[in-house]
């Protein structure tokens, strides 16, 4: 069983390279679990699934990401909400995989895509310090909200 300690971290520089140089950027999903602190910008193409509603929306998220090869979770700092969301996601996928192994009469199942699941190291705070003003990588960035830790 996966634990917080076994979650893999991904550096912002590695993610930016993946996003800019991947032969298939659509195989990468970024899940931003920030809540009210979502303002001020986000990683281009990220989906926002606020941590406050994640328990209720987890089945939708799993279906939405089923064909993605790489999934990256983050929050503001990726110290609590991001890792917690990644853990919930992985555990629910694990539970569903076990259920899928049980034969269901008349139901065809397609094989699940092997996914790499990461937590973005230092979260959006770390991301925006390097890539906030890079419009290829960040959307809706408002520098004034990040100046001097104003977002906190």
TORROVO-731884 format. One record per residue (C-alpha): residue number from 1; residue in one letter; x, y, z. Coordinates in nm, 3 decimals, decimal comma. Each point is the difference from the previous one (the first is absolute). Example, Ala and Ser with C-alpha at 12.3 -4.5 7.8 and 13.67 -1.06 7.14 Angstrom:
<recs>
num->1&residu->a&u->1,230&v->-0,450&w->0,780
num->2&residu->s&u->0,137&v->0,344&w->-0,066
</recs>
This chain:
<recs>
num->1&residu->x&u->0,000&v->0,000&w->0,000
num->2&residu->x&u->0,124&v->0,345&w->-0,088
num->3&residu->x&u->0,086&v->0,242&w->0,282
num->4&residu->x&u->0,086&v->0,369&w->0,023
num->5&residu->x&u->0,364&v->-0,103&w->0,039
num->6&residu->x&u->-0,005&v->-0,198&w->-0,322
num->7&residu->x&u->-0,148&v->0,279&w->-0,215
num->8&residu->x&u->0,237&v->0,114&w->-0,270
num->9&residu->x&u->0,088&v->0,370&w->-0,027
num->10&residu->x&u->0,055&v->0,183&w->-0,326
num->11&residu->x&u->0,209&v->0,315&w->-0,028
num->12&residu->x&u->-0,145&v->0,302&w->-0,183
num->13&residu->x&u->0,287&v->-0,010&w->-0,252
num->14&residu->x&u->-0,081&v->-0,363&w->-0,085
num->15&residu->x&u->-0,370&v->0,077&w->-0,041
num->16&residu->x&u->0,071&v->0,300&w->-0,222
num->17&residu->x&u->0,220&v->-0,217&w->-0,222
num->18&residu->x&u->-0,273&v->-0,265&w->-0,019
num->19&residu->x&u->-0,259&v->0,260&w->-0,096
num->20&residu->x&u->0,215&v->0,173&w->-0,260
num->21&residu->x&u->0,179&v->-0,298&w->-0,154
num->22&residu->x&u->-0,237&v->-0,294&w->0,032
num->23&residu->x&u->-0,094&v->-0,156&w->-0,333
num->24&residu->x&u->-0,353&v->-0,035&w->0,143
num->25&residu->x&u->-0,075&v->0,274&w->0,256
num->26&residu->x&u->-0,360&v->-0,125&w->0,021
num->27&residu->x&u->0,133&v->-0,308&w->0,184
num->28&residu->x&u->0,088&v->0,225&w->0,297
num->29&residu->x&u->-0,259&v->0,123&w->0,250
num->30&residu->x&u->0,057&v->0,261&w->0,267
num->31&residu->x&u->-0,248&v->0,002&w->0,287
num->32&residu->x&u->-0,007&v->0,321&w->0,203
num->33&residu->x&u->-0,176&v->-0,065&w->0,330
num->34&residu->x&u->0,020&v->0,354&w->0,133
num->35&residu->x&u->-0,323&v->0,135&w->0,143
num->36&residu->x&u->-0,057&v->0,375&w->0,050
num->37&residu->x&u->0,371&v->0,055&w->-0,060
num->38&residu->x&u->-0,039&v->-0,101&w->-0,368
num->39&residu->x&u->0,001&v->0,366&w->-0,102
num->40&residu->x&u->0,303&v->0,160&w->-0,157
num->41&residu->x&u->0,086&v->-0,257&w->-0,263
num->42&residu->x&u->0,034&v->-0,368&w->-0,075
num->43&residu->x&u->0,211&v->-0,237&w->-0,205
num->44&residu->x&u->-0,119&v->0,004&w->-0,361
num->45&residu->x&u->-0,248&v->-0,279&w->-0,061
num->46&residu->x&u->-0,043&v->-0,089&w->0,368
num->47&residu->x&u->-0,338&v->-0,112&w->0,127
num->48&residu->x&u->-0,121&v->0,140&w->0,331
num->49&residu->x&u->-0,150&v->-0,257&w->0,236
num->50&residu->x&u->-0,012&v->0,188&w->0,334
num->51&residu->x&u->0,112&v->-0,211&w->0,294
num->52&residu->x&u->-0,317&v->0,091&w->0,192
num->53&residu->x&u->-0,212&v->-0,184&w->-0,258
num->54&residu->x&u->0,244&v->-0,271&w->-0,105
num->55&residu->x&u->-0,171&v->-0,284&w->0,186
num->56&residu->x&u->-0,321&v->0,065&w->-0,192
num->57&residu->x&u->0,170&v->0,058&w->-0,336
num->58&residu->x&u->0,262&v->-0,276&w->0,015
num->59&residu->x&u->-0,196&v->-0,245&w->-0,219
num->60&residu->x&u->-0,033&v->0,271&w->-0,267
num->61&residu->x&u->0,370&v->0,080&w->0,022
num->62&residu->x&u->0,098&v->-0,365&w->-0,037
num->63&residu->x&u->-0,217&v->-0,037&w->-0,312
num->64&residu->x&u->0,131&v->0,328&w->-0,144
num->65&residu->x&u->0,363&v->-0,107&w->0,043
num->66&residu->x&u->-0,027&v->-0,369&w->-0,089
num->67&residu->x&u->0,191&v->0,041&w->-0,330
num->68&residu->x&u->0,279&v->0,223&w->0,137
num->69&residu->x&u->0,350&v->-0,142&w->0,035
num->70&residu->x&u->0,120&v->0,264&w->0,247
num->71&residu->x&u->-0,207&v->0,169&w->0,270
num->72&residu->x&u->0,144&v->0,279&w->0,214
num->73&residu->x&u->-0,180&v->0,126&w->0,311
num->74&residu->x&u->0,074&v->0,327&w->0,174
num->75&residu->x&u->-0,135&v->0,263&w->0,233
num->76&residu->x&u->0,164&v->0,324&w->0,112
num->77&residu->x&u->0,305&v->-0,160&w->0,164
num->78&residu->x&u->-0,067&v->-0,371&w->-0,062
num->79&residu->x&u->0,052&v->-0,076&w->0,365
num->80&residu->x&u->-0,349&v->-0,112&w->0,098
num->81&residu->x&u->-0,289&v->0,029&w->-0,248
num->82&residu->x&u->0,197&v->-0,106&w->-0,309
num->83&residu->x&u->0,153&v->-0,313&w->0,157
num->84&residu->x&u->-0,328&v->-0,086&w->0,170
num->85&residu->x&u->-0,188&v->0,025&w->-0,331
num->86&residu->x&u->0,260&v->-0,212&w->-0,180
num->87&residu->x&u->-0,024&v->-0,260&w->0,275
num->88&residu->x&u->-0,381&v->-0,011&w->-0,017
num->89&residu->x&u->0,016&v->-0,026&w->-0,378
num->90&residu->x&u->0,250&v->-0,287&w->0,004
num->91&residu->x&u->-0,183&v->-0,191&w->0,272
num->92&residu->x&u->-0,333&v->0,032&w->-0,180
num->93&residu->x&u->0,160&v->-0,112&w->-0,329
num->94&residu->x&u->0,148&v->-0,296&w->0,186
num->95&residu->x&u->-0,340&v->-0,088&w->0,146
num->96&residu->x&u->-0,169&v->0,027&w->-0,340
num->97&residu->x&u->0,271&v->-0,214&w->-0,162
num->98&residu->x&u->-0,071&v->-0,277&w->0,250
num->99&residu->x&u->-0,371&v->0,023&w->-0,077
num->100&residu->x&u->0,071&v->-0,010&w->-0,372
num->101&residu->x&u->0,184&v->-0,329&w->0,041
num->102&residu->x&u->-0,324&v->-0,160&w->0,112
num->103&residu->x&u->-0,191&v->-0,133&w->-0,301
num->104&residu->x&u->-0,310&v->0,197&w->-0,088
num->105&residu->x&u->-0,254&v->-0,181&w->-0,213
num->106&residu->x&u->-0,033&v->0,144&w->-0,350
num->107&residu->x&u->0,239&v->0,288&w->0,068
num->108&residu->x&u->0,311&v->0,066&w->-0,204
num->109&residu->x&u->0,277&v->0,189&w->0,170
num->110&residu->x&u->0,275&v->0,180&w->-0,179
num->111&residu->x&u->0,343&v->-0,034&w->0,158
num->112&residu->x&u->0,091&v->0,292&w->0,223
num->113&residu->x&u->0,274&v->0,237&w->-0,115
num->114&residu->x&u->0,310&v->-0,028&w->0,217
num->115&residu->x&u->0,028&v->0,333&w->0,178
num->116&residu->x&u->0,281&v->0,181&w->0,169
num->117&residu->x&u->-0,140&v->0,217&w->0,279
num->118&residu->x&u->0,205&v->0,281&w->0,150
num->119&residu->x&u->-0,028&v->0,292&w->0,240
num->120&residu->x&u->0,147&v->0,326&w->-0,128
num->121&residu->x&u->0,282&v->0,091&w->0,237
num->122&residu->x&u->-0,055&v->0,344&w->0,162
num->123&residu->x&u->-0,346&v->0,024&w->-0,161
num->124&residu->x&u->-0,123&v->0,300&w->-0,193
num->125&residu->x&u->0,197&v->0,236&w->0,223
num->126&residu->x&u->0,325&v->-0,156&w->-0,121
num->127&residu->x&u->-0,131&v->-0,026&w->-0,356
num->128&residu->x&u->-0,096&v->0,367&w->-0,027
num->129&residu->x&u->0,339&v->0,113&w->0,132
num->130&residu->x&u->0,161&v->-0,147&w->-0,312
num->131&residu->x&u->-0,278&v->-0,024&w->-0,261
num->132&residu->x&u->-0,269&v->0,245&w->0,112
num->133&residu->x&u->0,066&v->0,244&w->-0,283
num->134&residu->x&u->0,062&v->-0,268&w->-0,264
num->135&residu->x&u->-0,326&v->0,000&w->-0,196
num->136&residu->x&u->0,089&v->-0,329&w->-0,167
num->137&residu->x&u->-0,025&v->-0,166&w->0,343
num->138&residu->x&u->-0,220&v->0,220&w->0,222
num->139&residu->x&u->-0,345&v->0,147&w->-0,056
num->140&residu->x&u->-0,170&v->0,289&w->0,178
num->141&residu->x&u->0,312&v->0,097&w->0,194
num->142&residu->x&u->-0,034&v->0,309&w->0,218
num->143&residu->x&u->0,344&v->0,089&w->0,129
num->144&residu->x&u->-0,132&v->0,254&w->0,252
num->145&residu->x&u->-0,179&v->-0,278&w->0,189
num->146&residu->x&u->0,322&v->-0,193&w->0,046
num->147&residu->x&u->0,225&v->0,289&w->0,095
num->148&residu->x&u->0,128&v->-0,021&w->0,358
num->149&residu->x&u->-0,214&v->-0,302&w->0,082
num->150&residu->x&u->-0,323&v->0,200&w->-0,033
num->151&residu->x&u->-0,192&v->-0,317&w->-0,096
num->152&residu->x&u->0,038&v->-0,143&w->0,349
</recs>
